[in-house]
Amino acid sequence: MSFPGTAILAMKNLIWATATAQIDYDHKRDPMSKDLSLLRSLLPVFLSQIKQLALSLYMIQLPKEPLPTSLSHQLSSLQNTMERTTASVISFALLPEQLELDTVDGHCGHLKQFRCSRLQDYLEDLRYSNLEFFDACWELLETAVPESNPKRSDKNPHTGNVVISDWKKEMMKRSYRSADLLDKMIWQCNQSDLGLLQPFWQAAVSEIDEALFLLHELIIHPTIRKPATLPTVRMVNMSIPIVKLTRLFFKKLSETATTDSMIRATSGINIHITQTLARHVRDDLLLFLWRARGEESIEVVEAVNIRGAVEDIRYQFFNSLDRWRELVVPVPRQRDDRSPNQINFEDCFNLLEDQFVLATNKFFDLFTALDTRCSSTSRPKFTPVP
């Protein structure tokens, strides 16, 4: 068999191995026992080999230049890495009693289970993504080596462009998806237990940023700008500091979710503890204020809803704060650790807590400055007290 034919056969073998990859735990193929070290070393190698394959095929001027003689070895090496990585992920995620494993810090079963389930999900997504990527590589090789399939045409019947160029672009696009998934898996493996929650807190910050933008729109947008004395405008102005402090809470959680902190408890962790707080800001307070925007007076039911939303935010804020105060403790300092003093939860959040109390109290004080009155239609309204 000619070398190009050997390379195409190696690519077929790689595709077959990807399609039939291990999905169940097998103690005979368990390469890593009880730690993440092998998985942490394999994933970067896998990522590097994916990038090298895509780049090497992209750079060759096919079909003018011959395929490099190292391609078959490169494909075989990639297949070996893929199989070992797959086995490592499966053994870590499905290893009997894997929740007893010590990862980076802490011993929280809920978060270890979360880490394992995410790795399994990423692995399955990676398998399908790699199949698409390897299929594109195969199409590129078969197009560039006509003797592998003499009936193939090197022209796109619709555009008239050379198919090689089309498949190169498609191959690179699909390789980016595989690389992105491998990056996520590497991140999952290298994060502390607490750090696994960073994406949820970062998403909450983004949601609150959107809410802040819409609140500012209620005040400054030319088409809905109203006098600052209107109840809705005053409520929006009082709401903005509350929303900003809520955003700061999530940002602080995200920034301190490093190996400088760990989880004390082995149970009771719920990744939705703080997400409820973000939903109250986005779905309740913002919605009620938006509905009442620009009104000369506010119906009693609307005022009750707005106040209730702020009460819910305040409750969830302190509930979240108290929950994490119980669970987060500093990691014991290593002997050779010369880093600054590690983060103290109280020092980090006490000032924020005081500011939040002040901001919510000011908002509630606003309601004492509003009086229930009846309009000409006898419908109760909230209007400013003269």
C-alpha positions in Angstrom: 0.0 0.0 0.0 1.3 3.5 -0.9 2.0 5.9 1.9 -1.0 8.1 1.1 -3.1 5.0 1.3 -1.6 4.1 4.6 -2.3 7.6 6.0 -6.0 7.3 4.9 -6.2 3.9 6.5 -4.8 5.3 9.7 -7.4 8.1 9.6 -10.2 5.5 9.1 -8.9 3.6 12.1 -8.9 6.8 14.1 -12.5 7.5 13.1 -13.5 3.9 14.0 -11.8 4.1 17.4 -13.6 7.4 18.1 -17.0 6.0 17.2 -16.5 2.9 19.4 -14.7 4.6 22.3 -15.1 3.2 25.8 -18.2 4.4 27.6 -18.4 2.2 30.7 -16.0 1.7 33.5 -13.6 -1.3 33.0 -11.2 -2.1 35.8 -8.9 -3.8 33.3 -8.5 -0.5 31.4 -8.3 1.7 34.4 -5.1 3.7 33.9 -5.2 6.0 36.8 -6.5 4.4 40.0 -7.6 7.2 42.4 -6.3 10.6 41.2 -6.5 13.1 38.4 -2.8 13.4 37.7 -2.9 11.3 34.5 -6.0 13.0 33.2 -4.5 16.4 33.8 -1.4 15.4 31.8 -3.3 13.6 29.0 -5.8 16.4 28.2 -3.2 19.0 27.3 -1.4 16.4 25.1 -4.7 15.5 23.4 -5.4 19.2 22.8 -1.9 19.8 21.3 -2.2 16.8 19.0 -5.6 17.9 17.7 -4.2 21.4 16.9 -1.1 19.9 15.3 -3.1 17.6 13.0 -5.3 20.5 11.9 -2.4 22.9 11.3 -0.2 20.4 9.5 -3.0 19.4 7.0 -4.0 23.1 6.6 -0.4 24.2 5.8 0.3 21.5 3.1 -0.4 22.8 -0.4 -2.5 19.8 -1.4 -2.4 18.2 -3.9 0.8 19.9 -5.1 2.8 18.8 -2.1 3.0 15.2 -0.9 1.7 14.2 2.4 4.4 14.1 5.1 5.7 10.7 5.9 5.1 11.4 9.6 1.4 11.7 9.1 0.6 8.0 9.8 2.6 8.1 13.0 0.9 11.3 14.0 -2.5 9.7 13.5 -1.6 6.6 15.5 -0.2 8.7 18.3 -3.4 10.8 18.4 -5.5 7.6 18.5 -3.4 6.3 21.4 -3.8 9.5 23.3 -7.5 9.6 22.7 -8.0 6.1 23.9 -6.0 6.7 27.1 -7.8 10.0 27.7 -11.2 8.4 27.3 -10.3 5.6 29.7 -9.0 8.1 32.2 -12.1 10.3 32.1 -14.3 7.2 32.5 -12.3 5.7 35.3 -12.4 9.0 37.2 -16.1 9.6 36.6 -17.3 6.1 37.1 -14.7 4.5 39.3 -16.4 2.7 42.2 -16.6 5.0 45.3 -15.1 7.8 43.2 -16.7 10.4 45.4 -14.1 9.6 48.1 -11.4 10.8 45.8 -9.3 13.8 46.9 -9.1 16.2 44.0 -7.7 19.7 44.6 -9.2 20.9 47.9 -12.0 19.9 50.2 -14.0 16.7 50.2 -17.4 17.8 49.0 -19.2 14.9 47.4 -21.8 17.1 45.7 -19.2 19.1 43.9 -17.1 16.1 43.0 -20.2 14.5 41.5 -20.8 17.7 39.6 -17.2 17.6 38.3 -17.6 14.0 37.2 -20.9 14.5 35.5 -19.6 17.5 33.6 -16.5 15.6 32.5 -18.7 12.8 31.2 -20.9 15.2 29.3 -17.9 17.0 27.8 -16.4 13.6 26.8 -19.5 12.6 24.9 -19.7 16.0 23.2 -16.0 15.7 22.4 -16.5 12.3 20.8 -19.1 13.6 18.4 -17.1 16.8 17.7 -13.9 14.7 17.0 -15.9 12.5 14.6 -16.9 15.5 12.6 -13.3 16.9 12.7 -11.8 13.5 11.6 -14.4 13.1 8.9 -13.4 16.5 7.5 -9.7 15.4 7.6 -10.6 12.2 5.8 -12.5 14.1 3.1 -9.5 16.4 2.7 -7.1 13.5 2.3 -9.3 11.6 -0.2 -9.7 14.7 -2.3 -6.0 15.4 -2.3 -5.1 11.8 -3.1 -7.2 10.9 -6.2 -6.0 7.3 -6.3 -7.8 6.6 -3.1 -11.1 7.3 -4.9 -10.6 7.9 -8.6 -14.3 8.9 -9.1 -14.0 12.0 -6.8 -13.9 15.4 -8.5 -11.7 18.2 -7.2 -14.3 20.9 -8.0 -17.3 22.1 -6.1 -20.2 21.7 -8.6 -22.0 24.7 -7.0 -19.2 27.2 -6.7 -16.5 25.8 -9.0 -13.9 26.3 -6.3 -11.4 23.7 -5.4 -12.9 21.3 -2.9 -9.6 21.1 -1.1 -10.0 24.7 0.0 -13.5 24.1 1.1 -12.5 21.1 3.2 -9.6 22.9 4.8 -11.9 25.6 6.0 -14.4 23.1 7.3 -11.7 21.0 8.9 -10.4 24.0 10.8 -13.9 25.1 11.9 -14.6 21.6 13.3 -11.2 21.5 15.0 -12.0 24.7 16.9 -15.0 23.0 18.5 -12.9 20.0 19.6 -10.2 22.3 21.0 -12.9 24.3 22.9 -14.3 21.2 24.6 -10.8 20.0 25.6 -10.1 23.5 27.1 -13.2 23.1 29.2 -12.2 19.6 30.3 -8.8 20.9 31.3 -10.4 23.7 33.2 -12.7 21.3 35.0 -9.7 19.1 36.1 -7.5 22.0 37.3 -10.2 23.9 39.3 -10.6 23.6 43.0 -13.9 22.2 44.2 -15.2 25.7 45.0 -13.8 27.0 41.7 -16.2 24.7 39.8 -19.0 27.1 40.5 -17.2 30.1 38.9 -19.1 29.8 35.6 -22.5 30.0 37.4 -21.4 33.1 39.3 -20.0 34.7 36.2 -23.3 34.1 34.4 -25.1 35.7 37.2 -22.9 38.8 36.8 -23.7 39.0 33.1 -27.5 38.7 33.9 -27.3 41.5 36.4 -25.3 43.6 34.0 -28.2 43.3 31.6 -30.7 44.2 34.3 -28.6 47.3 35.2 -28.6 48.4 31.6 -32.4 48.2 31.4 -32.8 50.0 34.7 -30.6 52.9 33.3 -32.8 52.8 30.2 -35.8 53.5 32.4 -34.2 56.7 33.6 -32.3 58.2 30.7 -33.9 56.8 27.5 -35.3 59.8 25.6 -38.6 58.2 24.7 -39.5 57.3 28.3 -37.6 59.9 30.3 -39.8 61.3 33.0 -39.5 63.7 35.9 -37.3 62.5 38.7 -40.1 63.0 41.2 -42.2 60.2 39.7 -42.5 57.2 42.1 -41.2 54.8 39.4 -38.2 56.9 38.7 -37.4 57.2 42.4 -37.8 53.5 42.9 -35.5 52.8 39.9 -32.9 55.2 41.4 -33.1 53.4 44.8 -33.0 49.9 43.1 -29.8 50.5 41.2 -27.5 50.4 44.3 -29.1 47.2 45.4 -28.6 45.6 42.0 -25.0 46.8 41.8 -24.2 45.4 45.3 -25.8 42.1 44.3 -23.5 42.1 41.2 -20.5 42.8 43.4 -21.5 39.8 45.6 -21.3 37.4 42.7 -18.1 39.0 41.4 -16.5 38.6 44.8 -17.6 34.9 44.9 -16.1 34.3 41.5 -12.8 36.1 42.2 -12.3 34.2 45.5 -13.2 30.8 44.1 -9.6 29.7 43.8 -7.4 27.2 45.6 -7.1 29.8 48.4 -10.5 28.6 49.6 -12.2 25.3 50.1 -15.4 23.7 51.2 -15.8 22.8 54.9 -19.0 20.7 54.6 -19.4 17.4 52.8 -23.1 17.9 52.2 -25.6 20.6 51.7 -24.0 22.2 48.7 -26.4 23.3 46.1 -25.1 25.1 43.0 -28.5 27.0 42.8 -28.1 28.6 46.2 -27.1 31.9 44.8 -28.8 31.6 41.4 -32.1 32.3 43.0 -30.8 35.7 44.0 -29.9 36.6 40.4 -33.4 35.5 39.2 -35.1 37.8 41.7 -33.2 40.7 40.3 -33.7 39.9 36.7 -37.2 38.3 36.6 -39.0 40.0 39.5 -37.7 43.5 40.4 -36.8 44.5 36.9 -40.1 43.1 35.5 -42.3 45.0 38.0 -40.4 48.3 37.6 -40.6 48.0 33.8 -44.3 47.4 33.9 -44.8 50.6 36.1 -42.4 52.7 34.1 -43.4 56.3 33.4 -46.7 56.2 35.4 -47.8 59.3 37.3 -48.8 57.0 40.1 -48.5 53.3 40.9 -51.3 51.0 41.7 -51.1 49.4 45.1 -50.7 45.9 43.7 -47.7 47.1 41.7 -46.1 48.8 44.7 -46.6 45.6 46.7 -45.0 43.5 44.0 -42.0 45.9 43.8 -41.5 46.0 47.5 -41.9 42.2 47.7 -39.2 41.7 45.0 -36.7 43.8 47.0 -37.6 41.9 50.2 -37.0 38.6 48.3 -33.6 39.9 47.1 -32.6 41.0 50.6 -33.7 37.6 52.0 -31.8 35.6 49.4 -28.7 37.8 49.7 -28.4 37.2 53.4 -29.4 33.5 53.0 -26.6 33.1 50.4 -24.1 35.0 52.5 -24.8 33.0 55.7 -24.7 29.7 53.7 -21.3 30.4 52.3 -20.0 31.8 55.5 -20.6 28.3 57.0 -19.0 26.5 54.1 -15.9 28.4 53.0 -12.7 28.3 55.0 -9.1 29.1 54.1 -6.9 26.3 52.8 -4.1 25.4 55.2 -0.9 27.1 54.1 1.8 24.9 52.6 5.3 25.1 54.0 6.8 26.7 50.9 3.8 29.1 50.4 5.0 32.7 50.5 1.8 34.2 49.1 0.1 37.1 50.9 -2.4 36.3 53.7 -5.2 34.2 52.3 -8.7 35.5 51.9 -10.8 35.9 55.0 -14.5 35.6 54.3 -15.5 38.1 56.9 -13.0 40.7 55.7 -14.1 40.1 52.1 -17.9 40.4 52.7 -18.5 42.4 55.9 -18.4 45.8 54.2 -20.6 44.6 51.3 -23.1 43.3 53.9 -23.3 46.7 55.6 -23.7 48.5 52.3 -26.5 46.1 51.3 -28.4 46.7 54.5 -28.1 50.5 54.0 -29.2 50.3 50.4 -32.3 48.2 51.1 -33.2 50.3 54.1 -33.2 53.4 52.0 -35.4 51.6 49.4 -37.9 50.6 52.1 -37.8 54.2 53.5 -39.1 55.4 50.2 -42.3 53.6 50.7 -42.9 55.5 53.9 -42.8 58.7 51.7 -45.6 57.3 49.5 -49.3 57.6 50.4 -52.2 55.5 49.3 -54.7 57.6 47.5 -57.7 57.1 45.3 -58.0 58.4 41.8 -61.2 59.6 40.3 -62.0 56.0 39.4 -61.6 55.0 43.0 -58.7 52.8 42.1 -56.0 52.9 44.8 -52.7 54.5 43.8 -49.3 55.2 45.2 -48.4 58.9 44.7 -45.8 61.1 46.2 -46.6 62.8 49.5 -46.8 66.6 49.0 
